[in-house]
């Protein structure tokens, strides 16, 4: 196995561990990259590339026509040489000839690296989109990575992805610092030219709804239902709740013992007042 192959395999293992990009996906991208490079460099469309699992190295084969007189060495092979690969072959047949890595020219290597980089970016974008889509319209935990001193927007780490929380989507005058752990609501997810983009908010009414679903077991299991939410972010939120069990007080369940449940949510929202009423 070549040193280059060893470094590539090590890099793929590291990317899978640190970035979550599947090794099999990247192996496929590299095989496609090498195939493209060989087709361009050798003018041979019959190229096959695969990773030898026993040797842990990439192997490249050109399909060549067996001839008595070689005119194009990239697509033809002498019968004598061909029979070293397949003793039963005859003129007019085809055989697969393995290329050695050292035979790849600089142009081929450059093309391969470019396509590999594109594959890495595509893989990261695909994983980011998948992660965002799984959190669509859900409450998620995030860590503040940095805050723009001019706009006030915060860059958040959500799982292995990043998202921007605009100042307009923050509650009241709340100020975040690097390393703060906060809750946000994923309003929407869409693909852009720059990659996947998640619209996140702390002012959306459904943020409060999801917080109560997390804090109140009776809401989570369906015993108590939130029928309506009205919110002035940073000021006051009103919830109308309904109990599906006569033995359970919907308002009391949401408020909690000594106001503990509603109080915890109010603290998360920077002291926002929360009114809870019986739905009618």
C-alpha positions as CSV (number, residue, x, y, z in Angstrom):
1,X,0.0,0.0,0.0
2,X,1.4,3.4,-0.9
3,X,2.0,6.2,1.6
4,X,-0.6,8.3,-0.3
5,X,-3.3,5.6,0.1
6,X,-2.4,5.3,3.8
7,X,-2.9,9.1,4.3
8,X,-6.2,9.0,2.4
9,X,-7.5,6.1,4.5
10,X,-6.5,7.7,7.7
11,X,-8.1,11.0,6.6
12,X,-11.4,9.2,5.8
13,X,-11.4,7.5,9.2
14,X,-10.8,10.8,10.9
15,X,-13.6,12.5,8.9
16,X,-16.0,9.8,9.8
17,X,-15.1,10.2,13.4
18,X,-15.0,14.0,13.7
19,X,-17.4,15.2,11.0
20,X,-19.8,12.2,10.7
21,X,-19.2,11.8,7.0
22,X,-19.5,8.0,6.2
23,X,-16.3,6.5,5.0
24,X,-18.1,4.4,2.4
25,X,-19.6,7.6,0.9
26,X,-16.2,9.2,0.6
27,X,-14.6,6.0,-0.8
28,X,-17.3,6.2,-3.5
29,X,-16.5,9.8,-4.2
30,X,-12.8,9.2,-4.5
31,X,-13.4,6.3,-6.9
32,X,-15.5,8.5,-9.1
33,X,-12.8,11.2,-8.9
34,X,-10.0,8.9,-9.9
35,X,-12.2,7.4,-12.7
36,X,-12.8,10.9,-14.1
37,X,-9.1,11.8,-13.9
38,X,-8.1,8.6,-15.7
39,X,-10.7,9.1,-18.5
40,X,-9.4,12.6,-19.1
41,X,-5.7,11.7,-18.9
42,X,-5.7,8.4,-20.8
43,X,-8.6,8.9,-23.2
44,X,-10.1,5.6,-22.2
45,X,-13.7,5.5,-21.1
46,X,-13.4,1.9,-19.8
47,X,-12.0,2.7,-16.4
48,X,-12.9,0.9,-13.1
49,X,-11.7,1.9,-9.7
50,X,-12.3,0.3,-6.3
51,X,-10.8,0.1,-2.8
52,X,-9.2,-3.3,-2.2
53,X,-10.4,-4.2,1.4
54,X,-7.5,-6.6,1.9
55,X,-4.7,-4.2,0.9
56,X,-6.6,-1.1,2.0
57,X,-5.6,0.7,-1.2
58,X,-7.2,2.0,-4.4
59,X,-6.8,0.0,-7.5
60,X,-7.4,1.3,-11.0
61,X,-8.0,-0.8,-14.1
62,X,-8.2,0.1,-17.8
63,X,-10.2,-2.1,-20.1
64,X,-8.0,-2.6,-23.2
65,X,-8.5,-4.3,-26.6
66,X,-6.2,-7.2,-27.4
67,X,-4.4,-6.5,-30.7
68,X,-1.4,-7.8,-32.7
69,X,0.0,-4.2,-33.3
70,X,-0.6,-1.5,-30.7
71,X,-1.6,1.9,-32.1
72,X,-2.9,3.4,-28.9
73,X,-1.3,2.1,-25.7
74,X,-4.0,3.6,-23.5
75,X,-6.7,1.5,-25.1
76,X,-4.8,-1.4,-26.7
77,X,-2.5,-4.2,-25.5
78,X,-0.4,-6.7,-27.3
79,X,-1.7,-10.3,-27.4
80,X,1.6,-11.5,-25.7
81,X,1.1,-9.1,-22.8
82,X,-2.6,-9.7,-22.5
83,X,-2.0,-13.5,-22.1
84,X,0.1,-12.7,-19.0
85,X,-3.2,-11.4,-17.5
86,X,-5.6,-13.9,-19.2
87,X,-3.9,-16.9,-20.8
88,X,-7.1,-17.8,-22.7
89,X,-7.6,-14.4,-24.4
90,X,-7.3,-13.9,-28.2
91,X,-7.1,-10.9,-30.6
92,X,-10.3,-9.0,-30.5
93,X,-10.9,-9.7,-26.8
94,X,-10.7,-7.2,-23.9
95,X,-8.7,-7.5,-20.7
96,X,-8.5,-5.3,-17.6
97,X,-5.0,-3.9,-17.0
98,X,-4.1,-2.6,-13.6
99,X,-2.5,0.8,-13.4
100,X,-0.1,1.7,-10.6
101,X,-0.6,4.9,-8.7
102,X,2.8,6.3,-9.9
103,X,1.4,6.2,-13.4
104,X,-1.1,9.0,-12.6
105,X,0.1,12.3,-14.0
106,X,0.0,15.6,-12.2
107,X,-3.1,16.7,-14.1
108,X,-5.0,13.5,-13.1
109,X,-4.0,14.0,-9.5
110,X,-5.1,17.6,-9.5
111,X,-8.4,16.7,-11.0
112,X,-8.9,13.9,-8.5
113,X,-8.2,16.2,-5.5
114,X,-10.6,18.8,-6.8
115,X,-13.5,16.3,-7.2
116,X,-12.6,14.8,-3.8
117,X,-12.9,18.3,-2.2
118,X,-16.3,18.7,-3.8
119,X,-17.3,15.4,-2.5
120,X,-16.3,16.3,1.0
121,X,-18.3,19.6,0.8
122,X,-21.3,17.8,-0.7
123,X,-21.2,15.2,2.1
124,X,-21.0,17.8,4.8
125,X,-23.9,19.7,3.2
126,X,-26.0,16.5,2.9
127,X,-25.4,15.6,6.6
128,X,-26.1,19.1,7.7
129,X,-29.4,19.2,5.8
130,X,-30.4,15.8,7.2
131,X,-29.6,17.0,10.7
132,X,-31.6,20.2,10.3
133,X,-34.6,18.4,8.7
134,X,-34.7,16.0,11.7
135,X,-35.1,19.1,14.0
136,X,-37.7,20.9,11.8
137,X,-40.3,22.6,14.0
138,X,-38.7,21.2,17.1
139,X,-37.1,22.6,20.2
140,X,-33.3,22.1,20.2
141,X,-30.4,22.8,22.6
142,X,-27.7,25.0,21.2
143,X,-24.3,26.4,22.3
144,X,-23.4,30.0,21.5
145,X,-20.1,30.0,19.6
146,X,-19.8,33.7,18.9
147,X,-21.8,36.9,18.9
148,X,-21.4,39.6,16.2
149,X,-20.6,42.8,18.1
150,X,-22.3,45.0,15.4
151,X,-25.5,43.1,14.5
152,X,-25.9,41.2,17.8
153,X,-26.6,38.0,15.8
154,X,-25.4,34.8,17.5
155,X,-23.7,31.9,15.8
156,X,-25.0,28.7,17.4
157,X,-23.7,25.1,17.4
158,X,-26.6,22.7,17.0
159,X,-25.3,19.1,17.0
160,X,-22.6,19.1,14.4
161,X,-24.1,22.0,12.4
162,X,-24.1,25.8,12.8
163,X,-27.0,28.2,12.6
164,X,-27.5,32.0,13.0
165,X,-29.9,33.4,15.5
166,X,-30.6,37.0,14.4
167,X,-31.0,39.8,17.0
168,X,-34.7,40.1,15.9
169,X,-35.3,36.5,17.0
170,X,-34.0,37.0,20.5
171,X,-36.2,37.6,23.5
172,X,-36.2,41.2,24.8
173,X,-32.8,42.5,25.6
174,X,-31.2,39.2,26.3
175,X,-27.4,39.1,25.7
176,X,-25.5,36.0,25.1
177,X,-21.9,35.1,25.7
178,X,-19.7,32.5,24.1
179,X,-20.4,29.1,25.7
180,X,-23.9,29.9,26.8
181,X,-26.4,27.0,26.5
182,X,-29.8,28.1,25.2
183,X,-33.0,26.7,23.7
184,X,-34.2,27.6,20.2
185,X,-37.1,26.6,17.9
186,X,-36.3,25.5,14.4
187,X,-38.9,27.3,12.3
188,X,-37.9,26.2,8.8
189,X,-35.1,24.5,6.9
190,X,-34.2,25.1,3.3
191,X,-31.3,24.6,0.8
192,X,-29.4,27.7,-0.5
193,X,-26.5,28.2,-2.8
194,X,-24.3,28.4,0.2
195,X,-25.6,25.2,1.8
196,X,-28.4,24.2,4.1
197,X,-30.0,27.0,6.2
198,X,-32.1,26.7,9.3
199,X,-34.4,29.5,10.4
200,X,-34.2,29.5,14.2
201,X,-36.1,31.6,16.7
202,X,-36.6,32.3,20.4
203,X,-39.6,34.6,19.8
204,X,-41.8,32.1,18.0
205,X,-45.0,31.1,19.9
206,X,-44.2,27.4,19.3
207,X,-41.0,27.7,21.3
208,X,-43.1,28.2,24.5
209,X,-45.4,25.3,23.4
210,X,-42.4,23.0,23.0
211,X,-40.9,24.1,26.3
212,X,-44.1,23.2,28.1
213,X,-44.2,19.8,26.3
214,X,-40.7,19.2,27.7
215,X,-41.4,20.5,31.2
216,X,-44.9,19.1,31.8
217,X,-45.3,15.3,31.6
218,X,-49.0,15.6,31.3
219,X,-48.7,17.6,28.1
220,X,-46.1,15.2,26.7
221,X,-48.3,12.1,27.2
222,X,-51.4,13.9,25.9
223,X,-53.4,14.1,29.1
224,X,-53.2,17.9,28.9
225,X,-53.4,19.7,25.6
226,X,-52.3,23.2,24.7
227,X,-55.2,24.5,22.6
228,X,-53.9,28.0,21.9
229,X,-50.8,30.2,22.4
230,X,-50.6,34.0,22.2
231,X,-47.3,35.6,22.7
232,X,-45.6,39.0,22.9
233,X,-42.0,37.8,23.1
234,X,-40.1,39.3,26.0
235,X,-43.3,40.5,27.6
236,X,-46.1,38.0,28.1
237,X,-47.3,34.7,26.9
238,X,-50.9,33.3,27.3
239,X,-51.7,29.6,27.1
240,X,-55.1,28.0,26.9
241,X,-55.0,24.4,28.1
242,X,-57.5,21.6,28.3
243,X,-57.4,18.4,30.3
244,X,-58.6,15.1,28.8
245,X,-58.7,13.5,32.3
246,X,-61.3,14.8,34.8
247,X,-58.9,13.9,37.6
248,X,-56.1,16.2,36.2
249,X,-56.2,20.0,36.6
250,X,-54.7,21.3,33.4
251,X,-53.8,24.7,34.7
252,X,-52.2,23.2,37.9
253,X,-50.2,20.7,35.9
254,X,-48.7,23.4,33.8
255,X,-47.9,25.7,36.7
256,X,-46.4,22.9,38.8
257,X,-45.8,22.6,42.5
258,X,-45.0,26.1,43.9
259,X,-45.0,27.4,40.3
260,X,-41.9,25.3,39.5
261,X,-42.7,24.2,36.0
262,X,-44.0,27.6,34.7
263,X,-41.2,29.3,36.6
264,X,-38.5,27.2,34.9
265,X,-39.9,28.1,31.5
266,X,-40.1,31.8,32.5
267,X,-36.5,31.7,33.5
268,X,-35.5,30.2,30.1
269,X,-37.3,33.2,28.5
270,X,-35.6,35.8,30.6
271,X,-38.4,36.4,33.0
272,X,-41.2,36.6,30.4
273,X,-44.6,36.5,32.2
274,X,-46.7,33.4,31.5
275,X,-50.5,33.3,32.0
276,X,-52.2,29.9,31.9
277,X,-56.0,29.7,31.6
278,X,-58.5,26.9,31.2
279,X,-59.6,26.5,27.6
280,X,-63.3,26.9,27.0
